[in-house]
């Protein structure tokens, strides 16, 4: 590990001050926003790594780490060796709590141990919950094993609400007993609620038209798609994939 570039993780401590967009939610039957109790880990929980010092051999795209009391996800990682000058490591990380994305560049070959003493193992894991219904401005998710409900505000769900359909399984990312992220299925099956009727002779290569789905989302679909058709949509891009 001495050959890799190391991270001085304590240098990021100045940016961990913002509050989480998922800072308030309640559980049924109370509608007041109460802090969630700590969740028990399950065997399928996704844990973060406990890291005191990292080298370039340890950091990879998609890895989750906790730095100075906040969880981060590595989005990009690139080892650069220019024609002249010393090699360096370029990274991009996203803070799960604030949503901020930070780019950091580190000199390769250095051997620096983090001075931070408060780098504990992050208590972050995923739990699968089913979206059961919407009540007012709250989206209700249920654990099908315990029947416990978690309520997220519409502002916390954000644009993802246009893909949510009752009965859909989603992943909630929890850290220290708080919901910090919501992951939807990559592909969802939705029904076309409103669209201009297809014309005779329309084919899959004949262009596209906007269609309103049963969740309220609007996507471009091929001309042959009609009201009542079920289609598959990629929630990452919002693009039509195929008829279901």
C-alpha positions, 0 to 999 in steps of 0.5 A: 500500500506504500506505493499508492496515493494516500488520502488525508481524510481529515482535510475534508472536515470543514465541509461536513456542516450542512444538515441532511435533506432527510432530516425529518420523517415520521412513522405510523400512526403518528403524523408528527415528525419524530426522530427514528430509533436506531435500526438493527442491522440485518445480515443483508445490510450494506456496511461502509468500510472502517478506514483510518488511512487510505491509499490509491489501492484501497479507493475504488469507484462506488466505495462508501467511506465515513470521514469525520462523522459523515458518509461519502461515496466515491463517484470517480477515481483516476490515477494520472501519470503526466509526461512531466511532473509527479503522478497524482490521483484525481477523485470525486466524492458525494456527501450522502448528508448534504448532497455536495460533490467534492473533487480532490486531487492527491499526490501519488506516492505520498505516505500520510496518515490521517490526523483525525481520531474520530473515524469510526465505522459508518453505521450505514446500511440499506433496507428494502421497503415497499412503497404502500401509499401517499398520504397528503405530502407524505410517502409511506414505505413499509417493512414487509417483515415487521410492518413498520412504516417510514414516512418521507416528505414529498420534498425528501423524495423529490423528482423520484416521486414521478416513478413511484407506484404503490407496491414498488420495492425500494431501497432506503439508505440509513445512517445512524438511524436516519434515512439519507437516501432513496434508491428506486428500481432501475427499471419500472413498469408503468401504464400510459394514461394519456397519449395521442393515438397512434396512426396506421403504419406507425413503426418503432422507427417512425419517431416519438411522441410525449406520453403521460404515465399513471404516476404523472411522469411524461416520457417520449414513446414510439408512435405506436404506443397507445393509452393503456399500454404498459411500458418499461422506463429507466428511472436513471434517465427517464427514457422509454425502454420497451413495451412490457 
